[in-house]
Amino acid sequence: MSIYDFTVKNIDGEDISLSKYKGKVLLIVNVASKCGFTPQYEGLEKLYDKYKDKDFMILGFPSNQFSNQEPGSNKDIKEFCQLTYGVSFDMFAKVDVNGEKEIPLYKHLKSEASGILGTKNIKWNFTKFLIDPYGKVIDRYGSITKPKEIEPEIKRLLGL
């Protein structure tokens, strides 16, 4: 099973098969608008701008599971991201990344790349999963890892 086997809803509520990203290096991030790490949107957008023409995409999944830091509607989240950070990478509908209602994609991501000390659960907003062009989960990065710190690995996967 690869990430291409999953279908998710985008921020506008449309079903999107992740197979549309075949051949791209992906960075999948659970995001939030009212978090201490929210300024990472800026770094994510810079990475996306730099490599989007080289088969790189960021997929943002808002989640309200951490201290109620993403309370808004999908429409509110989309407006905030575009107006505050100029986000142009793909954003998806608000989801659960842990627990009973977690989406199957996150269950898969967590089974492929555990966190520190082998933990499966996402600990906080802005946990990042790096996916190779074949849909394989390469690595998992915690919230404190800034997007620019992942750039060397992204470049390697892109063959740059």
C-alpha contacts under 8 A as a table, 3 or more apart, distances in Angstrom:
res1	aa1	res2	aa2	distance
1	M	4	Y	7.94
1	M	5	D	6.60
2	S	5	D	5.78
2	S	135	G	5.27
2	S	136	K	6.17
3	I	6	F	5.77
3	I	18	L	6.52
3	I	19	S	7.60
3	I	105	L	6.90
3	I	108	H	7.69
3	I	135	G	5.39
3	I	136	K	7.23
4	Y	7	T	7.99
4	Y	17	S	7.03
4	Y	18	L	4.75
4	Y	19	S	4.19
4	Y	20	K	7.72
4	Y	21	Y	7.51
4	Y	22	K	7.01
4	Y	135	G	6.29
5	D	17	S	7.52
5	D	18	L	6.88
5	D	19	S	6.77
6	F	17	S	6.06
6	F	18	L	5.79
6	F	19	S	7.66
6	F	104	P	7.54
6	F	105	L	6.26
7	T	15	D	6.39
7	T	16	I	5.38
7	T	17	S	4.21
7	T	18	L	5.87
8	V	15	D	5.59
8	V	16	I	5.33
8	V	17	S	6.50
8	V	18	L	7.43
8	V	92	F	7.53
9	K	12	D	7.56
9	K	13	G	5.21
9	K	14	E	5.16
9	K	15	D	4.48
9	K	16	I	5.80
9	K	92	F	5.92
9	K	93	A	5.63
10	N	13	G	5.25
10	N	14	E	5.40
10	N	15	D	6.45
10	N	16	I	6.47
10	N	90	D	7.76
10	N	91	M	6.10
10	N	92	F	3.76
10	N	93	A	5.13
11	I	14	E	7.51
11	I	74	N	5.73
11	I	75	K	7.42
11	I	78	K	7.00
11	I	91	M	5.56
11	I	92	F	4.09
11	I	93	A	4.14
11	I	94	K	7.43
12	D	74	N	7.25
12	D	75	K	7.55
12	D	92	F	7.56
12	D	93	A	7.08
13	G	92	F	7.98
13	G	93	A	6.51
16	I	20	K	7.86
17	S	20	K	6.07
18	L	21	Y	5.67
18	L	22	K	7.61
19	S	22	K	5.35
21	Y	24	K	5.59
21	Y	26	L	7.96
21	Y	57	M	8.00
22	K	133	P	6.29
22	K	134	Y	6.56
22	K	135	G	6.94
23	G	55	D	7.14
23	G	132	D	7.98
23	G	133	P	4.22
23	G	134	Y	6.05
23	G	135	G	7.92
24	K	55	D	4.69
24	K	56	F	5.32
24	K	57	M	6.79
24	K	132	D	7.04
24	K	133	P	4.56
24	K	134	Y	7.76
25	V	55	D	6.31
25	V	56	F	4.81
25	V	57	M	6.43
25	V	130	L	7.48
25	V	131	I	5.71
25	V	132	D	4.88
25	V	133	P	4.82
25	V	154	I	7.22
25	V	157	L	6.84
25	V	158	L	6.83
26	L	56	F	5.88
26	L	57	M	5.02
26	L	58	I	5.60
26	L	59	L	7.16
26	L	129	F	7.96
26	L	130	L	5.85
26	L	131	I	4.93
26	L	132	D	6.65
26	L	133	P	7.54
27	L	57	M	6.55
27	L	58	I	4.76
27	L	59	L	6.23
27	L	128	K	6.43
27	L	129	F	5.57
27	L	130	L	4.70
27	L	131	I	6.25
28	I	58	I	5.90
28	I	59	L	4.77
28	I	60	G	6.11
28	I	61	F	7.51
28	I	128	K	5.59
28	I	129	F	5.08
28	I	130	L	6.57
28	I	131	I	7.76
29	V	58	I	7.52
29	V	59	L	6.26
29	V	60	G	5.07
29	V	61	F	6.03
29	V	126	F	5.58
29	V	127	T	5.69
29	V	128	K	4.55
29	V	129	F	6.52
30	N	60	G	5.93
30	N	61	F	4.60
30	N	62	P	5.48
30	N	63	S	6.22
30	N	97	V	7.69
30	N	125	N	5.64
30	N	126	F	5.08
30	N	127	T	5.92
30	N	128	K	7.04
31	V	38	T	7.38
31	V	60	G	6.16
31	V	61	F	5.73
31	V	62	P	4.55
31	V	63	S	6.21
31	V	125	N	5.42
31	V	126	F	5.14
31	V	127	T	7.97
32	A	35	C	5.99
32	A	38	T	6.28
32	A	62	P	5.49
32	A	63	S	6.21
32	A	64	N	7.07
32	A	69	Q	5.80
32	A	70	E	4.91
32	A	125	N	6.24
32	A	126	F	7.53
33	S	38	T	5.76
33	S	69	Q	6.36
33	S	70	E	5.53
33	S	77	I	7.07
33	S	80	F	7.40
33	S	81	C	7.75
34	K	38	T	6.46
34	K	69	Q	4.74
34	K	70	E	6.23
35	C	38	T	5.07
35	C	69	Q	5.77
35	C	125	N	7.41
36	G	39	P	7.34
37	F	40	Q	5.69
37	F	125	N	7.34
37	F	126	F	6.84
37	F	143	S	7.11
37	F	144	I	7.73
38	T	41	Y	5.93
38	T	126	F	7.90
39	P	42	E	5.74
39	P	43	G	7.52
40	Q	43	G	5.07
40	Q	44	L	6.10
40	Q	126	F	7.84
40	Q	146	K	6.78
40	Q	147	P	6.95
41	Y	44	L	5.01
41	Y	45	E	6.05
41	Y	81	C	7.81
41	Y	85	Y	6.32
41	Y	87	V	7.25
42	E	45	E	5.22
42	E	46	K	6.28
42	E	85	Y	5.80
42	E	87	V	7.93
43	G	46	K	5.05
43	G	47	L	6.25
43	G	146	K	7.33
43	G	147	P	5.57
43	G	148	K	6.57
44	L	47	L	5.17
44	L	48	Y	6.15
44	L	58	I	7.57
44	L	147	P	5.69
44	L	148	K	7.94
45	E	48	Y	4.97
45	E	49	D	6.03
45	E	85	Y	7.69
45	E	86	G	7.51
45	E	87	V	5.90
45	E	88	S	7.09
45	E	89	F	7.03
46	K	49	D	5.13
46	K	50	K	6.14
47	L	50	K	5.17
47	L	51	Y	6.29
47	L	147	P	7.19
47	L	148	K	7.10
47	L	151	E	7.38
48	Y	51	Y	5.42
48	Y	52	K	5.27
48	Y	56	F	6.94
48	Y	57	M	6.37
48	Y	58	I	6.58
48	Y	89	F	6.75
49	D	52	K	5.63
50	K	53	D	7.69
51	Y	54	K	5.13
51	Y	55	D	6.97
51	Y	56	F	5.58
51	Y	57	M	7.94
52	K	55	D	5.79
52	K	56	F	4.85
52	K	57	M	6.07
53	D	56	F	7.08
54	K	158	L	7.11
55	D	158	L	7.39
56	F	158	L	7.72
57	M	89	F	6.74
57	M	90	D	7.55
58	I	89	F	5.69
58	I	90	D	6.33
59	L	89	F	6.71
59	L	90	D	5.14
59	L	91	M	5.81
59	L	92	F	7.27
60	G	89	F	7.65
60	G	90	D	6.31
60	G	91	M	4.64
60	G	92	F	6.03
61	F	91	M	6.24
61	F	92	F	5.19
61	F	93	A	6.57
61	F	94	K	6.17
61	F	95	V	6.66
62	P	70	E	6.84
62	P	77	I	7.85
62	P	91	M	7.92
62	P	92	F	6.99
62	P	93	A	6.68
62	P	94	K	4.60
62	P	95	V	6.26
63	S	66	F	7.54
63	S	69	Q	7.98
63	S	70	E	6.05
63	S	94	K	5.30
63	S	95	V	5.18
63	S	96	D	5.83
63	S	97	V	7.01
63	S	125	N	7.54
64	N	67	S	7.29
64	N	68	N	5.13
64	N	69	Q	5.66
64	N	70	E	4.47
64	N	71	P	6.07
64	N	94	K	7.45
64	N	95	V	7.60
64	N	96	D	7.34
65	Q	68	N	6.22
65	Q	69	Q	7.65
65	Q	70	E	7.94
65	Q	96	D	6.56
65	Q	97	V	7.64
65	Q	98	N	7.84
66	F	69	Q	6.14
66	F	124	W	6.15
66	F	125	N	6.82
68	N	71	P	5.82
70	E	77	I	7.84
72	G	75	K	7.79
72	G	76	D	5.44
72	G	77	I	6.13
73	S	76	D	5.04
73	S	77	I	6.21
73	S	94	K	7.91
74	N	77	I	5.04
74	N	78	K	6.10
74	N	93	A	5.97
74	N	94	K	6.41
75	K	78	K	5.17
75	K	79	E	6.25
76	D	79	E	5.24
76	D	80	F	6.10
77	I	80	F	5.12
77	I	81	C	6.11
78	K	81	C	5.28
78	K	82	Q	6.17
78	K	91	M	7.61
79	E	82	Q	5.26
79	E	83	L	5.83
80	F	83	L	5.33
80	F	84	T	5.57
80	F	85	Y	7.67
81	C	84	T	5.52
81	C	85	Y	5.41
81	C	86	G	6.27
81	C	87	V	5.39
82	Q	85	Y	5.69
82	Q	86	G	4.27
82	Q	87	V	4.83
82	Q	88	S	7.06
83	L	86	G	5.69
83	L	87	V	7.94
95	V	102	E	6.93
95	V	103	I	6.76
96	D	99	G	7.28
96	D	101	K	5.93
96	D	102	E	4.38
96	D	103	I	6.25
97	V	101	K	7.90
97	V	102	E	4.71
97	V	103	I	6.39
97	V	106	Y	5.64
97	V	107	K	7.62
97	V	121	N	7.99
97	V	122	I	6.81
98	N	101	K	7.19
98	N	102	E	4.96
98	N	106	Y	7.67
98	N	107	K	7.85
98	N	121	N	6.05
98	N	122	I	6.54
99	G	102	E	5.43
102	E	106	Y	6.70
102	E	107	K	6.97
103	I	106	Y	5.65
103	I	107	K	6.65
104	P	107	K	4.97
104	P	108	H	6.25
105	L	108	H	5.15
105	L	109	L	6.21
106	Y	109	L	4.88
106	Y	110	K	5.99
107	K	110	K	5.38
107	K	111	S	6.22
108	H	111	S	5.13
108	H	112	E	6.27
109	L	112	E	5.24
109	L	113	A	6.25
109	L	129	F	7.32
109	L	137	V	6.86
110	K	113	A	5.26
110	K	114	S	5.55
110	K	115	G	7.98
110	K	120	K	5.44
110	K	121	N	6.97
110	K	122	I	7.79
111	S	114	S	6.48
111	S	120	K	6.86
112	E	137	V	6.19
113	A	120	K	7.82
113	A	129	F	7.97
113	A	137	V	6.80
113	A	138	I	7.56
113	A	139	D	6.10
113	A	140	R	5.83
114	S	118	G	5.17
114	S	119	T	5.53
114	S	120	K	4.94
114	S	121	N	7.90
114	S	140	R	7.07
115	G	118	G	5.35
115	G	119	T	4.87
115	G	120	K	5.94
115	G	121	N	7.53
115	G	122	I	7.61
115	G	140	R	6.78
115	G	141	Y	7.74
115	G	142	G	7.60
116	I	119	T	5.91
122	I	125	N	7.94
122	I	127	T	6.87
123	K	127	T	7.66
123	K	142	G	7.93
124	W	127	T	6.49
124	W	142	G	7.88
124	W	143	S	6.48
125	N	143	S	6.26
126	F	142	G	7.08
126	F	143	S	4.78
127	T	140	R	7.30
127	T	141	Y	5.79
127	T	142	G	4.74
127	T	143	S	4.85
128	K	140	R	5.66
128	K	141	Y	4.99
128	K	142	G	6.46
128	K	143	S	7.38
129	F	137	V	6.85
129	F	138	I	7.46
129	F	139	D	5.81
129	F	140	R	4.54
129	F	141	Y	6.38
130	L	137	V	5.99
130	L	138	I	5.48
130	L	139	D	5.31
130	L	140	R	6.40
130	L	154	I	7.94
131	I	134	Y	7.81
131	I	135	G	5.83
131	I	136	K	5.42
131	I	137	V	4.50
131	I	138	I	5.43
131	I	139	D	7.42
132	D	135	G	5.56
132	D	136	K	5.42
132	D	137	V	6.54
132	D	138	I	6.39
132	D	157	L	6.45
133	P	136	K	7.46
133	P	157	L	7.70
141	Y	145	T	6.14
142	G	145	T	5.66
143	S	146	K	7.55
145	T	149	E	6.50
145	T	150	I	7.73
146	K	149	E	5.42
146	K	150	I	7.24
147	P	150	I	5.48
147	P	151	E	6.86
148	K	151	E	5.11
149	E	152	P	7.13
150	I	153	E	5.60
150	I	154	I	6.35
151	E	154	I	4.94
151	E	155	K	6.07
152	P	155	K	5.14
152	P	156	R	6.22
153	E	156	R	5.00
153	E	157	L	6.25
154	I	157	L	5.18
154	I	158	L	6.16
155	K	158	L	4.98
155	K	159	G	6.12
155	K	160	L	5.08
156	R	159	G	5.07
156	R	160	L	5.89
157	L	160	L	7.69
